[in-house]
Amino acid sequence: MRSTTAITAALVIVFAAHALRGQGPALPPAPWRGAGATPCVGRDGGIFQCPPTAGVIAIRAGRLFDSTSGRMLTRQIVVIEGERIISVGPDTPVGIPAGARVIDLGQATVLPGLIDAHTHMFNTRGPKTTTETAMLIAVQNVRADLLAGFTAARDMTSHGNGYADVEVRDAINQGRIDGPRFQVSTLGIVWGAQPSTAPANPLASTVVRSVAEAQAAVRDQIGHGADWIKLYPAGNYSFTATGEAQYVVTYPLPVLQALIDETHRLGHKAGCHVYGGEGQRNAIVAGCDTIEHGFGLDQQQIDMMAAKKLFYDPTIVRYTEPYMDDNDARATGGKYRIVPIFEKAARMAAATRGIKVMMGSGVDGSTFAHGTQALEFELLV
């Protein structure tokens, strides 16, 4: 899956379609009287060189992975017009439209663009990180994802960078920077049980303390451009003296239900960060669209997810790395580990009929580098 030839070949489809993503930039009023050819105009009114017009492209693929049938086909032609693959078939002279630009990948393997359902384009923002530095790192991260063959992604909060993920998403859609097509979830919403006198940080997750505040936070984030609402129904885990995993519950169920219902009322979906326990069960009962991580899933919860047609996004690599064992060793004196509990839950979910398992990496610029997400397939499959 990590073959450089295969991944690079997949990108041909990405760049061929790049110019017509989303709502493209506008042209300045005619006649253009500035320097050079007529440019495009961004949302800020500034001009930039227009992306090239996408014509018809025919790709000769020596090998082509058919993700529908799960078979590897040989000697195929992929025809692309604008953003659409309009035909795939055997490599014959009649398979190439007249006037099409031909890209010969007869010695390569071509596969569809990959999708990562759980990324963080921004690294976690430190106290000395400037807005400019954070944005430059994000641009570097999304380009690395694209070059690794990931042509679409869901970003699961901006890691303390406010609504900057909306700006990156829009810049990609306008053709200003290279990156996957993104759906973003901006700040995220967390529970604050006690009132605080500290001033709110507008770049951090929104803190709510009631049903009304929860509903208002959902409306505000969607109004600022969020595609998804990121929620945190269950906090961190620990072990009892006898080795039983226990998990912190955050929102009361009525607040969580209000968050999800308001998200659905506005035509959007919610993703829930959960490790286990009552908070995880609450997320399933309330109908959170995607259950993220889910260390402590049991068969009853998995069956509930299947019945409700919820998706499971385990992010296996991110939470089976050696640092997890290191943390548990320090906390329990080496007695107990969360990794085998998580692995058991993931295997149980994958073996359950009707469950929908997503490929999300959790790549975040800390222990999992952008551009290496194909590692997730090795464990997920």
C-alpha positions as CSV (number, residue, x, y, z in Angstrom):
1,M,0.0,0.0,0.0
2,R,2.9,2.4,0.6
3,S,4.5,1.8,-2.8
4,T,5.9,5.1,-4.1
5,T,5.0,4.2,-7.7
6,A,1.5,3.3,-6.8
7,I,0.9,6.4,-4.6
8,T,2.5,8.8,-7.2
9,A,0.4,7.3,-10.0
10,A,-2.8,7.9,-7.9
11,L,-1.9,11.6,-7.7
12,V,-2.3,12.1,-11.5
13,I,-6.0,12.0,-11.0
14,V,-5.7,14.6,-8.2
15,F,-3.8,17.2,-10.1
16,A,-5.8,16.7,-13.3
17,A,-8.9,17.7,-11.4
18,H,-7.3,20.3,-9.1
19,A,-8.3,23.4,-11.1
20,L,-12.1,23.0,-10.8
21,R,-12.4,22.2,-7.1
22,G,-15.3,23.7,-5.2
23,Q,-16.2,27.2,-6.0
24,G,-13.2,28.5,-7.9
25,P,-11.9,32.1,-7.9
26,A,-13.5,34.9,-9.9
27,L,-11.9,36.7,-12.8
28,P,-11.3,40.5,-12.5
29,P,-13.5,42.9,-14.6
30,A,-12.5,43.1,-18.3
31,P,-10.4,44.4,-19.7
32,W,-7.5,43.5,-17.4
33,R,-4.9,46.3,-17.4
34,G,-2.3,45.0,-15.0
35,A,0.8,42.9,-15.6
36,G,0.6,39.6,-17.5
37,A,-2.3,37.5,-18.4
38,T,-5.7,38.0,-16.8
39,P,-5.4,36.6,-13.3
40,C,-8.0,35.3,-10.8
41,V,-9.3,37.1,-7.7
42,G,-9.4,35.7,-4.2
43,R,-12.0,36.4,-1.5
44,D,-9.7,39.1,-0.1
45,G,-9.7,40.9,-3.4
46,G,-6.1,40.0,-4.2
47,I,-5.1,38.5,-7.5
48,F,-3.2,35.4,-8.3
49,Q,-2.4,33.2,-11.3
50,C,-5.4,31.2,-12.3
51,P,-5.1,27.4,-12.1
52,P,-4.8,25.8,-15.6
53,T,-8.0,24.9,-17.3
54,A,-8.7,21.2,-17.0
55,G,-9.2,19.4,-20.3
56,V,-9.7,15.7,-21.1
57,I,-6.9,13.4,-19.8
58,A,-6.5,9.7,-20.6
59,I,-4.3,7.7,-18.2
60,R,-2.7,4.4,-19.4
61,A,-2.5,2.2,-16.4
62,G,-0.3,-0.9,-16.5
63,R,-2.1,-2.0,-13.3
64,L,-5.3,-0.6,-11.8
65,F,-6.7,-1.4,-8.4
66,D,-10.5,-1.7,-8.7
67,S,-11.7,-0.9,-5.2
68,T,-15.2,-2.0,-6.0
69,S,-14.3,-5.5,-6.8
70,G,-11.1,-5.7,-4.9
71,R,-9.2,-6.9,-8.0
72,M,-6.1,-5.7,-9.7
73,L,-6.8,-5.1,-13.4
74,T,-4.1,-4.8,-16.1
75,R,-3.8,-2.6,-19.2
76,Q,-6.6,-0.1,-18.4
77,I,-7.5,3.4,-19.6
78,V,-8.9,6.0,-17.1
79,V,-10.5,9.0,-18.8
80,I,-10.9,12.2,-16.8
81,E,-12.8,15.3,-17.7
82,G,-12.6,18.2,-15.3
83,E,-13.2,16.8,-11.8
84,R,-14.8,13.6,-13.0
85,I,-13.6,10.2,-14.0
86,I,-15.9,9.5,-16.9
87,S,-14.8,6.1,-18.0
88,V,-12.5,3.2,-17.1
89,G,-11.9,0.3,-19.4
90,P,-9.4,-1.9,-21.3
91,D,-6.5,-0.1,-23.1
92,T,-7.6,0.0,-26.7
93,P,-7.3,2.7,-29.4
94,V,-11.0,3.5,-29.2
95,G,-10.7,3.9,-25.4
96,I,-8.9,7.3,-25.7
97,P,-11.1,10.3,-26.8
98,A,-9.8,12.4,-29.7
99,G,-7.8,15.3,-28.4
100,A,-7.2,13.9,-25.0
101,R,-3.8,14.4,-23.3
102,V,-2.4,11.0,-22.7
103,I,-0.3,10.1,-19.6
104,D,1.5,6.8,-19.9
105,L,1.7,4.9,-16.7
106,G,2.0,1.5,-18.4
107,Q,4.7,0.5,-15.9
108,A,2.9,1.8,-12.8
109,T,0.1,0.8,-10.5
110,V,-2.8,3.3,-10.3
111,L,-5.3,3.4,-7.5
112,P,-8.1,5.7,-6.4
113,G,-7.3,8.7,-4.3
114,L,-7.3,7.6,-0.6
115,I,-9.5,9.2,2.2
116,D,-8.4,9.9,5.7
117,A,-11.4,10.3,8.0
118,H,-9.5,11.7,11.0
119,T,-6.7,14.2,10.6
120,H,-5.5,17.4,12.4
121,M,-4.0,19.7,9.8
122,F,-2.7,22.0,12.5
123,N,-0.2,20.8,15.1
124,T,-1.2,21.4,18.7
125,R,-0.7,25.1,19.3
126,G,2.0,25.8,21.9
127,P,2.1,29.0,24.1
128,K,4.8,30.6,21.9
129,T,3.3,29.5,18.5
130,T,2.4,32.4,16.3
131,T,-0.6,32.4,14.0
132,E,1.8,32.7,11.0
133,T,3.9,29.8,12.1
134,A,0.8,27.6,12.8
135,M,-0.6,28.3,9.3
136,L,2.7,27.6,7.5
137,I,2.9,24.2,9.4
138,A,-0.7,23.4,8.4
139,V,0.1,24.2,4.7
140,Q,3.1,21.9,4.9
141,N,1.0,19.1,6.5
142,V,-1.9,19.1,4.0
143,R,0.6,19.1,1.1
144,A,2.3,16.0,2.6
145,D,-1.1,14.3,2.9
146,L,-1.8,14.9,-0.7
147,L,1.6,13.7,-1.9
148,A,1.0,10.5,0.1
149,G,-2.1,9.8,-2.1
150,F,-4.8,11.2,0.2
151,T,-7.1,13.3,-1.9
152,A,-9.9,13.8,0.6
153,A,-9.8,14.1,4.4
154,R,-11.9,15.1,7.4
155,D,-10.2,17.4,9.9
156,M,-11.2,16.8,13.5
157,T,-10.5,20.2,15.2
158,S,-7.9,22.8,14.6
159,H,-5.9,22.1,17.8
160,G,-6.3,25.5,19.3
161,N,-6.1,27.5,16.0
162,G,-9.7,28.7,15.9
163,Y,-11.3,28.7,12.5
164,A,-8.1,28.6,10.6
165,D,-9.0,25.2,9.2
166,V,-11.8,26.8,7.3
167,E,-9.3,29.2,5.7
168,V,-7.0,26.2,4.7
169,R,-10.0,24.3,3.3
170,D,-11.2,27.3,1.3
171,A,-7.7,28.0,0.0
172,I,-7.4,24.5,-1.3
173,N,-10.8,24.7,-2.9
174,Q,-9.8,28.0,-4.6
175,G,-6.7,26.4,-6.0
176,R,-4.3,28.6,-4.0
177,I,-2.5,25.8,-2.2
178,D,-2.3,22.0,-2.8
179,G,-4.0,19.7,-0.4
180,P,-6.8,17.1,-0.1
181,R,-10.4,18.2,-0.3
182,F,-11.3,18.7,3.4
183,Q,-14.3,18.7,5.6
184,V,-13.4,20.6,8.8
185,S,-14.7,20.7,12.4
186,T,-13.1,23.9,13.6
187,L,-12.9,24.4,17.4
188,G,-14.7,21.5,18.9
189,I,-17.1,21.7,21.9
190,V,-16.1,20.7,25.5
191,W,-17.9,20.5,28.8
192,G,-17.2,22.9,31.7
193,A,-18.8,21.7,34.9
194,Q,-17.8,24.7,36.9
195,P,-18.0,28.4,36.0
196,S,-14.7,30.0,35.3
197,T,-13.4,33.6,35.8
198,A,-10.7,33.1,33.2
199,P,-11.3,34.9,29.9
200,A,-12.4,32.6,27.1
201,N,-9.7,31.8,24.5
202,P,-11.4,32.4,21.1
203,L,-8.9,29.9,19.4
204,A,-9.6,27.0,21.8
205,S,-12.5,24.6,22.0
206,T,-15.9,26.2,23.0
207,V,-16.8,25.5,26.6
208,V,-20.5,24.9,27.4
209,R,-22.3,24.4,30.7
210,S,-26.0,24.0,29.7
211,V,-28.3,22.8,27.0
212,A,-28.8,26.4,25.7
213,E,-25.1,27.0,25.6
214,A,-24.6,23.7,23.8
215,Q,-27.1,24.6,21.1
216,A,-25.7,28.1,20.6
217,A,-22.2,26.7,20.3
218,V,-23.2,24.4,17.5
219,R,-25.0,27.2,15.6
220,D,-22.0,29.5,16.0
221,Q,-19.4,27.0,14.7
222,I,-21.6,26.0,11.7
223,G,-22.1,29.7,11.1
224,H,-18.3,30.1,10.9
225,G,-18.0,27.4,8.3
226,A,-17.7,24.1,10.2
227,D,-18.7,21.0,8.2
228,W,-18.6,18.7,11.2
229,I,-19.1,19.3,15.0
230,K,-16.4,17.6,17.1
231,L,-17.6,16.5,20.6
232,Y,-15.9,14.9,23.6
233,P,-18.4,12.8,25.5
234,A,-15.8,10.7,27.4
235,G,-12.5,11.9,28.8
236,N,-9.3,10.1,29.7
237,Y,-9.0,6.6,31.1
238,S,-7.3,5.2,34.2
239,F,-7.1,1.8,35.9
240,T,-8.5,0.8,39.3
241,A,-6.4,-1.1,41.7
242,T,-7.7,-4.3,40.3
243,G,-7.0,-3.4,36.7
244,E,-10.4,-2.4,35.5
245,A,-10.3,0.4,33.0
246,Q,-12.4,3.4,33.9
247,Y,-13.3,6.5,31.9
248,V,-14.2,10.1,32.7
249,V,-17.8,11.1,31.7
250,T,-18.1,14.7,30.5
251,Y,-21.4,16.1,29.2
252,P,-24.6,15.1,30.9
253,L,-26.7,13.0,28.5
254,P,-29.3,15.8,27.9
255,V,-26.5,18.2,26.9
256,L,-24.9,15.7,24.6
257,Q,-28.3,14.9,23.1
258,A,-28.9,18.6,22.5
259,L,-25.5,19.0,20.8
260,I,-26.2,16.2,18.4
261,D,-29.8,17.1,17.8
262,E,-28.9,20.7,17.0
263,T,-26.1,19.5,14.7
264,H,-28.5,17.3,12.8
265,R,-31.3,19.9,12.7
266,L,-28.8,22.2,10.8
267,G,-28.0,19.4,8.3
268,H,-24.6,18.5,9.7
269,K,-23.0,15.6,11.4
270,A,-21.1,15.1,14.7
271,G,-18.0,13.1,15.5
272,C,-17.4,12.0,19.1
273,H,-14.0,11.5,20.7
274,V,-14.6,8.7,23.3
275,Y,-12.3,6.2,25.0
276,G,-15.0,4.1,26.8
277,G,-17.4,3.8,29.6
278,E,-20.7,5.7,30.2
279,G,-19.7,8.6,28.1
280,Q,-19.0,6.3,25.1
281,R,-22.4,4.6,25.6
282,N,-24.1,8.1,25.8
283,A,-22.5,9.0,22.5
284,I,-24.0,5.9,20.9
285,V,-27.4,6.3,22.5
286,A,-27.5,10.0,21.4
287,G,-26.7,9.0,17.8
288,C,-23.3,10.5,17.3
289,D,-22.5,9.9,13.6
290,T,-18.9,8.7,14.1
291,I,-17.4,7.1,17.2
292,E,-13.8,8.0,17.3
293,H,-11.2,5.7,19.0
294,G,-13.5,3.6,21.3
295,F,-10.9,1.8,23.4
296,G,-13.5,0.2,25.6
297,L,-16.2,-0.8,23.1
298,D,-18.1,-4.0,24.2
299,Q,-20.3,-6.2,22.0
300,Q,-23.5,-4.6,23.2
301,Q,-22.3,-1.1,22.3
302,I,-21.0,-2.4,18.9
303,D,-24.4,-4.0,18.2
304,M,-26.1,-0.7,19.1
305,M,-23.8,1.2,16.6
306,A,-24.6,-1.3,13.9
307,A,-28.4,-1.0,14.5
308,K,-28.1,2.8,14.4
309,K,-25.9,2.7,11.4
310,L,-23.1,4.7,13.1
311,F,-19.6,4.6,11.9
312,Y,-16.5,3.5,13.9
313,D,-13.2,5.2,13.4
314,P,-10.6,3.4,15.5
315,T,-7.4,5.3,14.6
316,I,-5.4,2.2,15.4
317,V,-1.8,3.3,14.7
318,R,-2.2,6.5,16.7
319,Y,-3.2,4.7,19.9
320,T,-1.1,1.6,19.8
321,E,2.3,3.4,19.6
322,P,4.9,2.6,22.2
323,Y,4.2,5.9,24.1
324,M,0.8,4.4,25.2
325,D,2.6,1.6,27.0
326,D,5.1,4.0,28.5
327,N,2.2,6.1,29.9
328,D,0.5,3.1,31.4
329,A,3.7,1.8,32.8
330,R,4.3,5.0,34.7
331,A,0.7,5.2,35.9
332,T,0.3,1.6,37.0
333,G,3.8,0.5,37.7
334,G,3.7,-1.8,34.7
335,K,0.7,-3.8,35.9
336,Y,-2.0,-2.8,33.3
337,R,-2.1,-1.7,29.6
338,I,-4.9,-0.1,27.5
339,V,-3.5,-1.3,24.1
340,P,-4.7,-4.9,24.4
341,I,-8.1,-3.7,25.5
342,F,-8.3,-1.4,22.5
343,E,-7.1,-4.1,20.1
344,K,-9.7,-6.5,21.4
345,A,-12.5,-3.8,20.9
346,A,-11.3,-3.1,17.3
347,R,-11.2,-6.8,16.4
348,M,-14.6,-7.3,17.9
349,A,-16.0,-4.4,15.9
350,A,-14.5,-5.5,12.6
351,A,-16.0,-9.0,13.1
352,T,-19.5,-7.7,13.7
353,R,-21.9,-7.9,10.9
354,G,-23.3,-4.5,9.8
355,I,-20.7,-2.3,11.5
356,K,-19.2,0.5,9.4
357,V,-15.5,0.9,10.0
358,M,-13.7,4.0,8.7
359,M,-10.1,4.6,7.8
360,G,-9.0,7.5,10.0
361,S,-5.4,7.9,11.1
362,G,-5.5,10.5,13.8
363,V,-2.4,12.0,12.2
364,D,-1.5,15.1,14.2
365,G,2.1,16.2,13.9
366,S,3.1,14.9,17.3
367,T,3.6,11.1,17.3
368,F,2.2,10.4,13.8
369,A,3.7,12.4,10.9
370,H,1.5,13.7,8.1
371,G,2.1,11.8,4.9
372,T,2.6,8.5,6.6
373,Q,-1.1,7.6,7.0
374,A,-1.0,4.6,4.7
375,L,0.5,2.8,7.8
376,E,-3.1,2.7,9.1
377,F,-4.2,0.3,6.3
378,E,-1.7,-2.3,7.3
379,L,-3.3,-2.6,10.8
380,L,-6.9,-1.9,9.7
381,V,-7.0,-4.4,6.9
